[in-house]
Amino acid sequence: MDLRKKVGMVANYAKSISSRGLNNKKTDKFTKQLRVLGCFGNQHEGGELPPCEHLKQSSTAGKYFCGGCGCGDREAVWLIADGDKYSKLDYPKLNCPLNMPGFDKSKKIAESDPNIMTRKLYIEQMDNEDITCISVTSIEMPEHIKKVMETKENNNKSNSE
């Protein structure tokens, strides 16, 4: 990884941390629901959107992290936390490597990539009432997220064989 990218990652992390403030300020629920949709998709609820290609299962059961932003697998950056605990998707300011809806805009992505643009367009065209039904804590989600991840891992294994 080049120095410019590392500095950018540190700057994004600093923005996220400072947006949390001293009182653990969180983003609004609708924004978090958009973020959950961008990361986890909605196939587990009968929708068409698969999980993001960067979604990774943590070594801790039932936890997930973004493999595209470089944060790694640790509690502070798990995408969804238990109950009222603070998770990565709670930060008021947060970048997504794919610039999905609900996240702050980071540098330009490869807008020529049809998979990224299709994913983004799908989310942007969803009805708000469908988005407001999305669960935002792991207590509400682990079983169907686990099924989605198992399906994704099995597909990845099949494709690599």
Secondary structure, 3 states (H helix, E strand, C coil): CCHHHHHHHHHHHHHHHHHHCCCCCCCCHHHHHHHHHHHHCCHHHCCCCCCCCCEEECCCCCCEEECCCCCCCCHHHCCCCCCCCCCHHHCCCCECCCCCCCCECCCCCCCCCHHHHHHHHHHHCCCHHHHCCCCCCCCCCHHHHHHHHHHHHHHHHHHHC
